[in-house]
Structure formats: structure tokens, C-alpha cells
């Protein structure tokens, strides 16, 4: 246990960021194929940190998957009352997380099973609000639907003299819902079908929780829904099935993306029964009871100073596919910090809560780089970049770039793709004089690392 605690403790978050900046010459981006560093120890704050420390030695699951799923589950159990306001927008404690393994052997399902039990023990009624099977927007609304009523005519002597309001369906009083998808790729395939409303409903559920569709024969609506999502997938499946639309329309950037792999080999399993979870369950029970009436969560004065310092970087848009899936950082960090606060039974976000949230986001950002960082989301630009990398110091002319696509892409499309690569610092060109000394200069393009 002490070795695990030492590894989790890590260095101070600010020191780690400074060291990373020094190593990369101040550049924020890192190589996409580098597995993320372990999360800073600040992330293991409070009861959730203690829960992960108890569970981690007894499972092959990744500690980061344990941590983030525990936070998502706790945010779901907390319910809708606890929230933070930012620029007029209400941010609840509901979160979405995608646990991404390099293979199917990442122990993603095991990680969820290990953190579910203590939270269910803390609130048995919430345990009944865990489901799976995302297939349509209408289905998701039905799981948190309001009471359904209709007007039935009142007749006297065969004539309609008025109408009575009749309850057709009692609805779902508990608006909390945690959807756990062991195969997130299946959900992504479903959303790609024409006419499927699931993506837009999931986005609305994250933003405000008032849900309805325009389907004529679907009477169900939901107000004040508190929906959280945990999805498990592999890197290959995610890149294959996350279409351009879902990457660009804000679906993907509502998720915390978390790289997970098997942490250790335990042929006979751990000895989790030896751990005493009673104190943790008691603390969770107290926090969830407190959360029912907590209302708005605000920042302490010293937290406001820290938030002002980190906000510019969090809210700065990033280019390409990586930007598409991470450009909601500030909202996710706000929600994480609110969860940490309410689990400490306070409605004031302290610097420790915000640092914990930032540490989690740092790992999620590094995970997103690992999964998505090589691509811009533009297939022509991505193919060109791979070709430029392969060409090395030789580079490519525009003519060679067109030939790469067998001249099936117009010159303007090639120019736009090269411009996009240049704009994000992935490619650069230089003008070369003609070998004969006469004629026009030749524009030759290189992957940026071959121009230094």
C-alpha cells in the first residue's frame, strides 16, 4: 500500500508542468504515441482517492480508470442539486468518460466493477439507476421521463362537456441515470445511422438535462435529467467508429478520455475482502446525503486566483482532431472540482479541489493526445502528413503531393491541406531554385521535424 501511495503522490502539479515545458521547449504538444505519465498525486484527493488506494492493490485494472470512473459515478449519485455557475451557464456534477485501452485486455470492465460496489452501498437507490444499452434518443429520454398525462373527453348524453387530465404513465421520479456501455463502439455505430437522435440528446443531457425529440409519436419528455455516461472501448475502435460529425459537433469533447491498461498481473486475483470499506462507505453516504440540498457551489477567493491563472490555457482552442475532442476543458474541470468539493461536504471549491480536477484533466489531455494527437481530422491533410514523414529530408513538391492521390484531388484541396498542416506547425515549405538556373522556383514541403 505504501508503494502505491508513493507512486500516486507524485510531484507538485505546477512543478511537473514546468518540467514538461522545459523538456519540450515550452511546447504544449507531445508525441502522440507516448503513453501518458501517471496522474499527479493531487488527483487522489479525499474519499475518492482513498477508495482507489484501497482497491488498486487488489485488481489488474488501471488506477486511472478506477479514479475517473469513481468520479463519474460519484457525480451521478450526487444528483442535480449541486452545480457551479460560469458565464451564465449551469454545470452539474454529471460527467461522461471514455475508458480507452490499446487492446481488449485493458481490464476496463474490471475497473468499473471494483468502484461500483462501494458507491452502491452508500446509496442503494442510486444503484438501481445504473443501466446500459444506448440505442436511441427516445430510449434515453424514456429512462428519465416525466409523468405523461393526456386529456380525455368527459361525455354526458353522448356529448363532450369537458376534459379530464388522466395520468398515462407515472414517469421516473429519480432523474439520476448512469449509463455504462462496455462496448462504446456499438453506441458510435448506432449514432451513425440516418435519423438517429442519440447524439443530440446526449449533448443536451450534458448541457442542461431538458430533453425532447421532434418525433411526432413520442410523447415522452424529460426535465432536469441528470445523466452520466461511462463507455469502454479500444483505441482502434474509437478511431474507426468516431466519425467526423461526432468529433466536430461537440459530442466527443463532452467526454473525459482516459487511457487504461493492465496495471499488474494477479493470477489468483487480489485480496480485496481484507480491506475495510466501511469507513469509505460511511463518508460517501454522508457526502451524498449532504449533496441533496447543497445548491450552487462557489469558488473560495484563493481558488478564484488559481482559476484565473489556468483559465486562458484551458479555454484556448486547439487545432485539428485533438482540438475537436478536448475543446471543452474548462467546463469539465469546473465539474470535476465541484464533485471533489461536494464529496468533502462543502459548497466551496478550495484550491485543493481545483488542483485535483486539473490533475485529472492533465491525464485526460495526455490520453487524448495518445489516442487522437497524430491526426487533424482532415483525411487529405493526414495522408499528406504521413507521406511527408515518410519522405523525410527529401520532402515533396506540390506535384508529388497531387500524385500521392493519383491526381484525384484538385490543386486547391491539396493547397488547403498543406496550409492546414502549416498552420498547426506540422509542415513547412521552402522555395528551391530550378536546377537549370532558369524558370520558376519549386515549392518543396517537409514534415516540420525535418526542417530544423
N, C-alpha and C positions, 0 to 999 in steps of 0.2 A: 504493500500500500504506500509506503513512504517513497519508493522509487517512482511510482506513478504520480504521486503528488508533486515530487520534484520536477518531473518532466512537464506536468501541466502548469507549474508555476511560471516557467519561462522567464523572460526578461521583461522589463518595463516596456509598455507598448510604444511609448514615444521613442525610447532608445532603439527598439527594433526597427521602427520606421526610418529613423535617422541612419542607422547602419545600412538598411536596404538602399536608401537613396544614395549613400556614399558609394556602395558597391556598383550601382548602376549609373553613376554619374548624374544622379538627380532624376533619371528617367523613371517613370512610374511603371511602365510596362516591363514584364519579364518574359523569359522564354516560355512559350505556351506548353511545351512538353515537360516542364519541370513540375513534379508533384508538389502541391502546396506544403509549406512549412507547417509544423504543428501550431495550433491556435495559441495565442498568448494566454498566459495563466489568468489574466483578468476576466476571461470569459467564464471561468468556473466560479463565479460569484454566487453566494447564497445557497439556498436549498437545492437548486438545480445542479450546481457544482458538486454539492455533497452527494446527491443522488448518483451522478455519473461516477464519482470516485468509488462509491460502493459497488456499482455494477461492473465497471470496466475490468477489474482483475479476473472476473469470472465468465467472460464472454470473448469470443473471437471478433466481435463486432468492433467497428471503428469508433473511437471515443468521440470523434466529431459528429458522426451520425447519431450517437446516443445523445449528445448535448443538444443539437439543433432540433431533433425530434421531440426531446423533452420540453424544450422551449415552446415549440409549436403546440404540443399537446396541452401544456400549462396555459398558454394563451387562449386555447379553445375552451378549457374548463373555466377560466376566469369569467368568461361571458362578456356581454356587450357593454355593461355599465362603465367599466374602466376604459378611459380613452384619453388621448392627448390631442390638442388642437394646434394646427400650424397653418398660418396664412389662410385662415377661414375654413380649412379642411379638417374633418374629424377623422382621426386614426384610431381604430380599435386595436385590440390585442390579438386579432386573428391574423395568422400568417400562413403562407404557402411555402413548402420546401420540397426540393427535388434532390433525392439522395442518389448520387451518380457513382457507379462503380466502373472499373475498367473491364470487368467480366461479371458473369452471373455469380461468381464465388465471393463477392464482396461482403457477405453476411449482412445485407441491408435489412432483410426481414427479421433476422435475429435482433438487430439493433432496436427495432420498433417493439418487439415483444418484451424486451428487457425493461424498457422505460414505461410501457403501458400499465403494467400491473400496479406499481405504487400510486400512480395518478388515479386509477380506477378505485383503488382502496380509499383514497382521500375523498372521492365524490362518486358514489355508486351510480347516481342518476346520470352523471356525465358519461360514465362507461356505457350507458345504453344509447348514447348519441354518437357512437362511432360506426361508420358504415363504409361501404365500398361500392364500386360499380358505376362510375361516372359514364353516362351514355348520352344524355341529352339535357338541354337547359330546362325543359319541362320537368324532367325527373328530379333534377336538383331542387327546383322550386317546390316540388311536391313534398320533399323530405323536410322542408321547413315552412310549409304553407300556413297561411292564415285560415281562420274559420271561414267556411264557404256557406253563404246563405243565398236564397233566391226568393222571389216574390211569387206567391201562389194566390190565384184568384179566390175570393170568397163569393159564393153564389147564394142567392135567395130567389126561389121560384124560377130557377133557370137563368137568372140574370146576374151578372157580375156587379156586386155592390161595393167591392173594395178588395184590398190585397193584404195578406198576412206575410210577414217575414218568417221564413222557415229555415232552420239550420240543416243544411245538407251534409256538412262534414265538420267535425269539431276542430279541425286543424291541429297544429303541433304547438303546444304552449311553450315548450323549451326550444328556443331558436338556435341553440348551440348545435353545431354539427361538425364533426371531424371526419373527413373522407380520406381513407388510406388506400392508395392504389399500389398494389405490389408490382403491377406492370403498367407504368405510366405511358409506355409506348402505345398501348391499346387505347388509352384516352386520346392521345395525339392523333392516332389514325381515325378515331371516331369524329374528332373535330374537323377533320379534313373533308368530310362528306358534305355535299351540297345541301344547304338548308339547315344544317345542324347549328343550333343556337348556343351550344355548351360554352364555347369560348367567351362570348359576350356576357353570358350570365355569370361565369366565373370571375370575369373582370368587374362586373357590377357588385358581386358579393364581396370582393376585396375592398372596393371603394366606399360603398355605403350600405349594402345589405337590403335595399328595397328592390325586389326582383319581380319581373313580369316579362312575358313574351307577347308578341303580336299575333300569336296563333289564335285563330278565331274560336276554336273549340276547346281551348284550355282555360278554364275559369280560375285556376289557382294563381294566387299572387302571394308574395311574402314580404312583410315589412319588418325591419330590424333584425334580419337574419345575421347570425354570427358564424360564418363558415370558414373553416380552416382545412388545408389540404396537405397531405404528405404523399409524395409519389416516389417510387423506386424505379430506377432504370439503369441501363449501361450507357457508357459514353457513345458507343457506336449507334445504339438505338436512338438516343436522343438526337444526335446529329442527322440521322437518317429521317426521322419522322417529325422533327420540329420544322415545319415548313416556313417559307419566307414570310407568310402572312402572320403566323403566330409569333414569330420572332420580332416582327416590326410593329404589330398592333398593340403592344403592351402586355400581352399575355405572359411572355417569358420573363419580363422584368418585374413581375409581381412575385416571383419565386426567389427564395434563397437557394442557390445551387451549391451542393455540398459534396465534395469528393470523399469517397469512402472505400476502404479496402480492409481485408482481414488484418486485424492487429496482432494476432498471435495464433499459435497452433495449440489447441487444447483437445487432444484425442479423446479424453474422458469428460470433457466439459469442466466447468469451474465448480466451485463450492458455494454458490450464491445463497444456499439455505443457511450458511453460517453467519451471514450478515444480518444485523438487526435493523430492519427498515422502519420499525415502529416510530422512532423519533422523527424520521423524514416524513412519514405519512402524516404524523400529527402536525408538523409545520406546514405541510401542503394543505391539510384540512383547514387550518387556521387562516392561511392566506386566501383560499378560495371562498371561505365564509366572509372575510373582510372585503373581498372584491365585489361582492354582490351590490354594495351600496357606495362604492368609492367615488364614482363620478369622474370628473376631469382630473387628470394628472398633470402637474406643472413642473417646471424646472427650478431648482434652487438657484440663487444668484451666482454661485460659483460654477454651477453647471451651465448657466447661460453663457459665461465667458468661454468655456470649453467648446460649447456648441457653435458659437460664433467663429472660433478658430478652425474647426473642422468642416464647417458647412460649405465653404467655397469649393473644396475638393470633392466633397460628397455630391454636390449638386452640379458639378461641371460635366457636361455631356461628353461622352466618349464616342469615337467614330466606329463604324463597322458593326459587325455582328456582336462583338463584345459589348459595345455600347448599347445595342438593342436589348440585350439581356441583363444589363446592370444599371440602366439609367433611371432607377427608382431608389437609389441608395439611401437618400435622406429619409424617405418615408419608412423604409424597412428598419433603419437604425432607430428612428423615433419609436416604432412599435416594439422593437426588442428592448429598448431602455425602459419603456412603460411596463413590460412584463417583468423585468428584473425588479422594478420598484414595487409593484403591487405584490410580488411574491415575498418582499420584505415587509409587507403590511404597511406601506406608506404611499401617500399620493404625491410625494415629492421625489422627482428624479435627482439623485445625487450624482456627483462626478463618478463615483464607483459604478453606478448603474450605466451611465453613458459609456464609460471606458469598457465595460463588459460587452455592451452592444457593438461598439466599434471593433473590438477584438473578434467577435463573431463575424461581423461584416468583412473584416480583412481576410478571414479564411474563406468566406464565400466568394469574395472578389478573386482571390487566388485560384479558387476552384473553377470559377467561370473562365479565367484565363487558360487554365489547363484544358478545359473542355472546348471552348469556343475561340480562343485567342488567335489562332492562325488564320482565321477567315474574316473577310469583310462582309460576307453575306451576299456579295455580288459574284455570281459564278464566273463571269468573264474575268474580272479582276483577280479572283482567287486562282483561276487556272493560269493566268499570266504570271502571278507571283511565284507559283510553283515552277514555272518554266524559267523565270529569271534566277531563281535559286539554283536550278539545275545547270543553267548556263554559266554561273559563277562569274569569273573575271572577264569572260568573253562578252557577256551581255547579249542583248538582242536589239536589232533595228526594228523600226515600225513594220517594215515589210516582213521580217521574220515573225513578228507578233501576229500579223494577219495570216501568215501561212500556218501558224500554230492551230488556227481554227479553220484551216483549209479554205480560207478566204470567204467563209460563210458569215463573218461578222463585218459590218461596214466599218469604214475608217473612223467615222465619228464615234462608234461604240468602242473601238479599241482606244481611241484618244481619251474618252471619258474614263475607261477603266484604268489607264495609266495615270490619268490625273488623280483618280481616287487613291491609288497606291502612293502617289507622291504626296498627297495631302496628309496622309497619316504616317508619313516617314518610312514607308516600306520599300519605296523605289525612288530612284533618281536617274536623271539622264545627263549626258554630256554631248556636246557637239564635236564631231570629228571632221577634220578637213578631208577632202577627197584624195585618194592615193595618187591620182594623176596630177594633182595640183590645180585642176580646173573643175568647174561645176559647183554644185551646192554642197554645203556641209551635211554630214549624216548624223541623224539623231540616234544615239545608242543608249539603251536603258539597262540598268543594273539593279539587282536587289541591293538595298542600302548598305548592307554589311560589306559588299564588295567595292564600295566607293571610298572607304576610309583608308 
